[in-house]
């Protein structure tokens, strides 16, 4: 019997979005909740029969009232069975939202560290899972598990850290996956989709997070849609984020910062969050980050600019001049040649400010 399922993880609802202004952070938290509404529409429009949520649905134990009021209704509106395996950010405790909220009948939450089996006769399958009950979990939850040969399709949803035997976050080893006799293992914890893998006869994957929260979570984010038909597992990655984070490097050597910023700007800049780091060589004026920020901010949903450029070598060549400028550069260059990378950045900045002062320029 063919089973259509959806595998998602690491929503981190109610994340602070600390890198954004407070008004945008509030809006981004609202968008994160709305993502679940969109997900429910997707589930119902695509005949999804199982939804596997592999932990860290919440960012922490304390959930906002809006989330508490909204989430059960959204999951209850999915015309599918929903299985949740709490992770290290949202462990199952007596004070967690998992214990204090009223959940609809189609939602099953795994509540202990022991792997639990739920048989779904109508789908000829069994769904397994376990929960973090603390912020850490040692040893891994999969250790010693093997599904029986009983003619059912076997799926598991689990939060854990793959191939990290000393991890505090539910280490999962490939040899354990290979020995599990599962058809599919839906993992959570890693925030990027790492491809569909196989150990023994078991197919497994991390779905990544469905929405980035910072510049360490760049590019497309989404979930996995799968079909299991007997022993055949077919998985498709579905990008789903409302906004993407971009971390871009822009080389200004021989070009103006304005030119390279326009060239680097993605087509979706108005709805995305971008960090642009300027690299390469500049004249002694460097890159005017403040001016560029003011000029281009309206073209991006959020824009962060960084200057990691270096002064052109020919500027140091003027240290040979018999002038106050030359004397200034000679003294600074001597320190520059003896300095490490971090100190050199400070000395280049000092050179820029010093030369601007000598020429009566703004910088």
N, C-alpha and C positions, 0 to 999 in steps of 0.2 A: 504494500500500500504506500502510495506517494504522500509525503508529509511536507507541507510548506512551513518554514519557520523563519523567524527574524532573531538575530543575535546582536545585542547592543550592550554597552557597558560604559561606566565612568562618566555619567552625566554631571556629577558634582553640582547638583542643584543647590542654589543659594551661595555659590562661590562669591567671594568679596569683589572680584575684578579690581584688585587694589591698584593696578597700574593706570586706571582710568579716572577722570573726574567723577565726583560722586553722582551727578545727574546721569552720566553715561553708564556708570556701574549699575545703578538702579534699573535702567532700561535694559541692560544686558541680562540681568537676572530675570527680568520679565520675559525677554526673548527665550531664555533657557527653558522657562516653564511652558512657553507657547510651542517650543519644539516638540514637547510631548503630545500636544494636540495634533500637530502635523503628523507625528508618528502614528497616532491612533487612526487618523484618516488613511494613512498609507496601509496600515494593517488591514483595515476593513475594505479598502479598495482593491487589495491584491490577494484576498483569500488566504491570509496568513493564519495558520492554525495554532502555532506555538510561538510565544514570545519569550526569549531567554535573556534576562537582564543580569549580567555577570558582575554585580557589585559596584560600590561607590555611586549609587544612585543619588545619594545625598553627599554634600561636601563635608558634613559633620553631624554631630548628634542633635544640634539645635537647628531646627528648620523654621523658616518663616511661616507665619500663619497662612499667607497666600498659597504656599506650597502644600501645607497640610490640608487645606480646604479643597485644593484643586486635584492633586495627584490621584487619590482613590477613584474619583469620578472619571478621570481620563482613562485610567487603566481598566476600570469597570466597563467603559464604553467600547473597549476592544472586543470584537467578536472572535476571541481566541482564548486559549489558556495562557496565563502569564506566570512565569516562574522567576523568582528573585533570589539570588545568592548574595547576601550582604558581604561587603568587603572591609578593608582596614579603615577606611574613612567613615563608614556607616555600619559598624558591627551591630549585630543583634544583641541588645541588652534590654532590661526591663524598662529603661527610660528612653529607648530609641523610638523614633517614629514608627518603626516596624511593630513595636509592642503597644504603643499608645494610640495609634490611628485605627479606625475601622476600615478594613479592607474588603472589597467585594468578593463574591464566591469564586470568580474565575481567576483570582490572584492567589498563588501559593508562595509563601515565604519560607525558605529553609531557615531553621532557627537554632540549630546545634552544630557542633564541630563534627558530628558523626554523619557520614553520607546517608541521606534518606532517599528512598525509592518511591516514586509515585507512578502507578500504572494507569495508562489511559487506554482502556479496551477499545474505544471507538476509533483510535488511531493505531492500534496494535503496536504501541510503543511504551517505553518506560523512561521517565525523566528523573535524573538523579541530581543531587546538589547538597551543599553544606554551607555553613555560615561562619564567618569570623564572629567571635563573641567578645573580642577585645581588639585593640588597635594593632596587635601583632598576632601571628599564628605560627607557632613552631611545634611539631614538624608540619609538613604539608598535609593537606586534607585528602589528597589522592593516594597516599601511601598505603599499600596493601589491598587496594580495591581491584575487583574484577567482576564485570557483569556476567550473569549466567547465560548459557546457551539455551534460551527458552523460546526462540522463534520471534521474539519482539525486536523492534528497533530500539537501540539504546542511545540516549542523549544525556549529556551532563552539562550543567552550568556551574561555573566555579571561578572564584577570584583567587589569583595566585601569581607567583613570580617564577617564570620559566627558566630552567637551567641555572638556578641560583641556590645551591644546596644549603648555604649558610644564611640565606635571606630570612628576615623576621616576618615576611609577608607571604606566608603560605607557599613555600617552595614547591614547584612542580617539576619533576624530572622526566625527560623523554622516555626513559625506560619504564617509568610508572605509567605513562600514557600508552606505551606499546603493550603493557601487560593488562590494561584496563578492559579490553574487549568491547570498548565503546564504538559506536558508529561515528559520533561527533562529540567533541568536547569544546564548549563555548567558554572562552577565557576572558577575564577582565583583569585590569591592573595596569597594563601598558597602554599608553595613550595614542599610539599610532598603529595603523593596520600594517602588520608585518608579512602579509601573504598567507595563503592557505598551506598548511603543512600536514605531514603524515608521519606517524610513528607506529610501526606494525600495521594493523588494519585500521587504526583510528585516525580520522581526519580531525584536525584541531586548528584554531586560529584565535588571535586577538582581534576584536573588532575596532579597537582604538576608541577614542572619545567621539561623541557625535557633534561636539561644538568646541572649538579651541577657546582657551581662556587666557593665553599669553603668548609671547613670542618664542616660547619653547614648544608650542603646539601649532606649527604653521601648516599652511596648505589645506587641501580638502580633508574634511572630517565627516564621518557618517556611521553607517552600520553595515552588517552583513545580512543578505537575504539568501536563504538556502532551501534546497529541495533534497529530501532523502527518499530514495526508492530502492528498497531492499538494501543492498550493500553499496549502492551508488550515491555519492554525495556531490551535489553541484552547488558551488558558493559564488555569489556575486557581491562585489563591494558597491554600496550605494552612497555617494556623496550627499550630505543632507544639511550641512551647517548653513545657518542664515548669513553668517559672516565668516570670512577667513582672515587669519593672521599671515602677514608676509614679512620676512626678514631679508632685506635686499642689500647688496653691496654695489656701490656706484663709483666707478673710477673717473676721477676728474682730471687726470693727466691730459693736458692739451685741450681741455674743454671747460666750459663754465659749469659751475654747480647746477645752475638752472637747467642747462641742456641735459645733463645726465639724470637729473631728478625727473624731468618730463619723460625721458626715454625709459627709465626704470619703472615708472608708474603703471601698475596693472590696470586693465580696462575696468575692473570692478572696484577701483579705488574709492569711489563715492560710498560704497557700502562695506568696505573692508578696513582692517586695521593694519597699518604699515610702519615698519621701522626701516629707515634707509641709513646705511652707514657709508659715509664718503671715504674713499681710499685714494691712493695715488699721490701725485705731487702737485703742489699749488705754488702760487707766488707768495710773497711774504705776507699778504693780507689774509691768507687762509680761506676758510669757508665761513660765511656769516650765517650761522645757524639760526639766530633769532630772526633775521630778515627773511630767510627762506621759510621758516615756520609760519610767519605772519602772512607771507604771500601765497603759500600753497595749502594752508590748513583747510580751506573751504573745499578743496578738491578731494579730500579724503574724509572718511568717517572718523578716523583717528590717525594722526601722523606723529612719529617720533624720529628725530634726526640726530645723527652722531657724526662727529668729525674725527676720523683716524688718518687724516692725510699727513704728508710730510712736506717740509719746505724743499723746494727745488735745490739741487746741488749748486747751481750757478749763483744762488744767493750767498752761500757760504764763501764762494770764490771772491766776493767783494771784501773779504776780511783783509786782503792785501792792500786795500786803499789806505793812503796816508791821510786819514780823516777820523773824526769822532765816530763815524759809522763803522769804519774799519777797525778801530780800537775796540769798540763794543762787540763786534762780531768775532774778533780774534780771542778775546777773553771768554766769550760764550762757547766758541768752537772747541777750545781746549777742554772745557768741562764736558762738552757734548761727546767728544771722542773717547773720554774715559768713563762715560756713564753707561748704565744698562738701559734696556728698552723703555721701562716706565719712566726713568729719570730723563731720558731723551725727549719724551713727549712733553714734559714740563719745560725743558730747556728750549724746545722749538716754540712753545707758546710764549715763553719769555722773549725769544727773538722777535716774534711777530709783534708783540706789544711794544718792545723797545724800539724797533724800526718804525712802527707807526708813530710813536712819540717823537722820534727824531725828525720825521717828515711832516709832523703836525697833521696826521691822518686819523680818522676814526677806524676802529676795528670791531 
